[in-house]
Amino acid sequence: MSESLSDFSLGKRIQPKGMIQKVGIVGCGAVGQEITRTISEYGIDVVFLDVDENRVAEVYKQLNEQLDEVINHWGLTQGEKRAILSRIKGTTDYADFADCDIVIESISSRRRGTSIEIRKDIFKKIEAVVSRDAIISSNIATLMISDLGSVLKFPDRAIGIHFILPIYKTHVVEVVRGINSSDDAYQQVVKFAGMINKKIISLNESPGNISTRMMVTTINEACEILMEGVASVKDIDTAVKESTGHLAGPFEMADRIGLDKVLKYMENLYQEFGDKKYMPSPIIKRLVRAGYFGKHVNRGFYNYHGGKPQDQTVSCAVIK
């Protein structure tokens, strides 16, 4: 009887139980790219999925440019860049997630509302191809992981992982257990976070977690101060950064996240809690209507050149 290498499982990946060796990312926009880069930098293989081959090629190009920018600031060598990119694979086929240990949904929908049905469909497509032990997660900001996990055959595998921007500078992730999340799933995510040098903020399930709820109320209050004519965009940002040690001021933060996404977060939280502190500021609405979405379109509260804020677009006179 002939025998082959496969009979002895030779040549196959040998994965000790509990080890995280490959992670899938669904949706590789600005946030998805930061997640992908961060995971790969710590030696873990990453498969990202996007809508078509043109978009996959565009993501490769953007990742390449981002790493070149890091090299230009002496933060990386060419050899390290090649190693990072070698661990990243783009695809349009969910089947390429088959041997992933964790798959994270991180779509960047510009639609109004939560896009919850789209995300549920993504969860079902992921579960159809991954192993029983694989964790299915979402980079959730205002959604409930229990709602997303309700469509799974095995909802115990669903657990939320929220990466806080800027991902390469912040050292924490919010880990959200749903009603059905198992202890094993939670421990796997804790282990994964440690592998990418992130501390765990363990949360009971609540829309907005900690960071998003605090972020939108801070941005709203900053907008209120601006509308009152107390200070300029730049001075408000400077005051917050210098007095609190935050990495970014509220307007810089809003531009980085995207004002259209900030508006969605505010609307979702206001709908959930009915509290006026989450009601979107008129400034946010006005800028979004005008197409001033933030850094990714080079104009928001600031104008951007080469990815850096140059001057503010919003003045006290403009908003009155």
C-alpha positions in Angstrom: 0.0 0.0 0.0 1.4 3.3 -1.0 1.8 6.0 1.6 2.2 9.7 1.1 3.5 12.6 3.3 -0.1 13.6 3.9 -0.7 10.2 5.7 1.7 11.3 8.3 0.5 15.0 8.3 4.0 15.9 7.2 4.3 19.3 5.4 1.1 20.5 7.1 1.1 23.4 9.5 1.4 22.0 13.0 -0.5 24.3 15.3 -0.4 23.7 19.1 -3.8 24.1 20.6 -4.4 27.7 21.6 -1.8 29.3 19.4 -2.8 32.2 17.2 -1.0 31.9 13.9 -3.3 33.5 11.3 -5.9 36.3 11.6 -8.5 37.3 9.0 -9.8 40.8 8.5 -13.0 41.6 6.6 -12.8 45.1 5.2 -9.5 46.8 4.8 -10.2 50.5 4.9 -8.2 52.9 7.0 -8.9 51.2 10.3 -8.7 47.7 8.8 -5.3 48.6 7.4 -4.0 49.7 10.8 -5.2 46.5 12.3 -3.6 44.5 9.6 -0.3 46.2 9.9 -0.2 46.0 13.7 -0.9 42.2 13.7 1.6 41.5 10.9 4.3 43.6 12.7 4.1 41.1 15.6 4.8 38.1 13.4 1.3 36.8 12.8 0.0 36.0 9.3 -2.9 38.2 8.1 -5.5 37.6 5.4 -7.6 40.6 4.5 -10.7 40.5 2.4 -12.2 43.3 0.3 -14.8 43.8 -2.3 -12.8 43.2 -5.5 -9.3 42.7 -7.0 -8.9 46.4 -7.7 -9.6 47.2 -4.1 -7.2 44.5 -2.9 -4.5 46.0 -5.1 -5.2 49.5 -3.8 -4.9 48.2 -0.2 -1.5 46.7 -1.0 -0.4 50.0 -2.5 -1.6 52.0 0.6 0.1 49.6 3.0 3.3 49.9 1.1 3.1 53.7 1.2 2.4 53.7 4.9 5.4 51.5 5.7 7.6 53.7 3.5 6.5 56.7 5.6 7.5 54.9 8.7 10.9 54.1 7.1 11.3 57.8 6.3 11.0 58.6 10.0 13.5 55.9 11.0 10.9 53.7 12.5 11.5 50.7 10.3 14.1 49.1 8.0 13.5 47.9 4.4 14.0 44.3 5.6 11.4 44.7 8.3 9.0 46.2 5.8 9.5 43.2 3.5 8.9 40.8 6.4 5.7 42.6 7.4 4.3 42.6 3.8 5.3 38.9 3.3 2.8 38.0 6.1 -0.1 39.9 4.5 -2.3 38.3 1.9 -5.3 40.0 0.2 -8.3 38.1 -1.1 -11.9 38.4 -2.3 -12.8 34.8 -1.3 -14.0 33.9 2.2 -12.6 30.4 1.7 -9.1 31.9 2.3 -10.1 32.3 6.0 -10.4 28.5 6.4 -7.3 28.2 8.6 -7.6 31.4 10.5 -7.7 31.3 14.2 -9.5 34.6 14.6 -11.5 36.6 11.9 -12.4 40.2 12.7 -15.1 42.1 10.8 -13.9 45.7 10.2 -16.0 47.0 7.4 -16.1 50.8 6.8 -19.7 51.4 5.8 -20.6 55.0 4.9 -24.3 54.3 5.1 -26.5 55.8 7.7 -27.4 53.5 10.6 -25.5 50.5 12.0 -25.3 48.3 8.9 -26.1 45.4 11.3 -27.7 43.2 8.6 -24.6 43.5 6.4 -22.4 42.6 9.4 -24.6 39.6 10.3 -24.3 38.3 6.8 -20.5 38.6 7.1 -20.6 36.6 10.3 -22.5 33.8 8.6 -20.1 33.8 5.6 -17.1 33.6 8.0 -18.6 30.7 10.0 -19.3 28.7 6.8 -15.5 28.4 6.2 -13.7 28.5 9.5 -13.1 25.7 12.0 -15.3 25.2 15.0 -12.5 26.6 17.3 -12.1 29.8 15.3 -13.1 33.1 17.0 -15.4 35.4 15.0 -15.1 39.0 16.1 -16.0 42.5 15.2 -14.2 45.8 15.7 -17.4 47.1 17.3 -18.0 50.7 18.3 -21.7 51.1 18.9 -23.1 47.6 18.1 -23.8 44.7 20.5 -21.7 41.6 19.8 -24.7 39.4 21.0 -26.8 40.8 18.2 -24.1 39.9 15.6 -23.4 36.5 17.2 -27.1 35.6 17.2 -26.9 34.5 13.5 -24.1 32.0 14.2 -24.6 28.2 14.7 -22.1 28.5 17.6 -22.6 32.0 19.1 -20.2 31.2 22.0 -17.3 31.9 19.5 -18.4 35.6 19.0 -16.6 38.2 21.0 -16.0 41.9 20.3 -12.5 43.4 19.9 -12.5 47.2 19.6 -9.1 48.7 18.5 -8.8 52.3 19.6 -7.3 54.8 17.2 -4.5 55.5 16.5 -3.9 51.8 16.8 -0.1 52.0 16.5 0.1 54.4 19.5 -2.6 53.1 21.9 -1.7 50.1 23.9 -5.2 48.9 24.9 -8.1 47.1 23.2 -11.7 46.8 24.5 -12.8 43.2 24.7 -16.5 42.8 24.8 -18.2 39.6 26.0 -21.6 38.9 24.6 -24.4 36.9 26.4 -23.1 33.7 24.9 -19.4 34.3 24.7 -17.5 31.4 26.1 -14.6 31.6 28.6 -12.4 29.8 26.0 -13.2 32.5 23.4 -12.4 35.2 25.9 -9.1 33.6 26.9 -8.1 33.2 23.2 -8.7 36.9 22.6 -6.7 37.8 25.8 -3.8 35.7 24.5 -4.1 37.3 21.0 -4.0 40.8 22.6 -0.9 40.0 24.5 0.8 38.7 21.3 0.3 42.2 19.7 1.3 44.1 22.8 -2.1 45.3 23.8 -3.6 45.4 27.3 -7.1 44.2 27.7 -10.0 46.5 28.9 -12.7 43.9 29.7 -16.2 45.2 29.3 -19.7 44.1 29.9 -21.7 44.6 26.8 -23.0 48.1 26.2 -23.3 50.2 23.0 -20.3 52.5 22.6 -18.2 50.6 25.0 -16.0 53.1 27.0 -14.0 54.8 24.4 -16.7 55.7 21.8 -19.1 57.0 24.4 -16.4 59.2 25.9 -15.1 60.3 22.5 -18.4 61.5 21.0 -19.3 63.5 24.1 -15.9 65.1 24.1 -16.3 66.1 20.4 -19.8 67.4 21.0 -18.6 69.6 23.9 -15.7 70.9 21.8 -18.2 71.8 19.1 -20.3 73.6 21.7 -17.2 75.6 22.9 -16.4 76.5 19.2 -20.0 77.6 18.5 -19.9 79.9 21.5 -16.9 81.6 20.1 -14.7 80.8 23.1 -11.7 79.6 21.1 -10.6 78.3 17.7 -10.4 74.7 16.5 -6.6 74.6 16.9 -6.6 76.3 20.4 -9.3 73.9 21.7 -7.3 70.9 20.4 -4.1 72.3 21.9 -5.8 72.9 25.3 -7.1 69.4 25.5 -3.9 67.7 24.5 -1.7 69.8 26.8 -4.0 69.6 29.8 -4.9 65.9 29.6 -2.0 64.2 27.8 -4.3 62.9 25.0 -2.6 61.9 21.8 -5.0 64.1 19.8 -7.4 66.9 20.4 -11.2 66.3 19.8 -11.2 67.9 16.4 -8.1 66.0 15.3 -9.6 62.8 16.6 -12.9 63.5 14.7 -11.0 64.1 11.5 -9.0 60.9 11.9 -12.0 58.7 12.5 -14.0 60.4 9.8 -16.8 62.9 10.5 -19.3 60.8 8.7 -18.5 57.9 11.0 -18.5 60.1 14.1 -22.0 61.3 13.0 -23.1 57.7 12.7 -21.8 56.9 16.2 -23.6 59.9 17.6 -26.9 59.0 15.9 -26.7 55.3 17.0 -25.9 56.2 20.6 -28.6 58.9 20.7 -31.1 56.3 19.3 -30.0 53.7 21.9 -29.9 55.9 25.0 -32.1 58.9 24.1 -29.6 61.2 26.0 -29.0 64.7 24.5 -25.3 64.5 25.2 -25.1 62.1 22.2 -27.2 64.3 19.9 -24.9 65.2 16.9 -23.7 68.8 17.0 -25.0 71.0 14.1 -21.3 71.6 13.1 -20.8 67.9 12.5 -23.9 67.6 10.4 -23.0 70.7 8.4 -19.5 69.5 7.6 -20.7 66.1 6.6 -23.4 67.6 4.3 -20.6 69.6 2.7 -18.4 66.6 2.1 -15.9 67.6 4.8 -15.4 64.0 6.0 -12.0 64.4 7.6 -8.5 63.3 7.0 -9.4 60.6 4.4 -10.7 63.3 2.0 -8.1 65.9 3.1 -10.6 68.2 4.7 -12.6 68.2 7.8 -12.1 70.5 10.8 -8.6 70.9 9.2 -7.2 71.0 5.7 -4.6 68.2 5.2 -1.6 68.2 3.0 0.6 65.0 2.9 -1.6 63.5 5.6 -0.8 66.3 8.1 -3.1 69.1 9.3 -2.1 72.4 7.9 -4.8 74.9 8.7 -8.3 74.8 10.1 -11.3 74.9 7.8 -13.8 75.8 10.4 -13.8 79.2 12.2 -16.1 80.8 14.7 -17.3 83.2 12.0 -18.2 80.3 9.6 -20.5 78.5 12.1 -22.4 81.4 13.4 
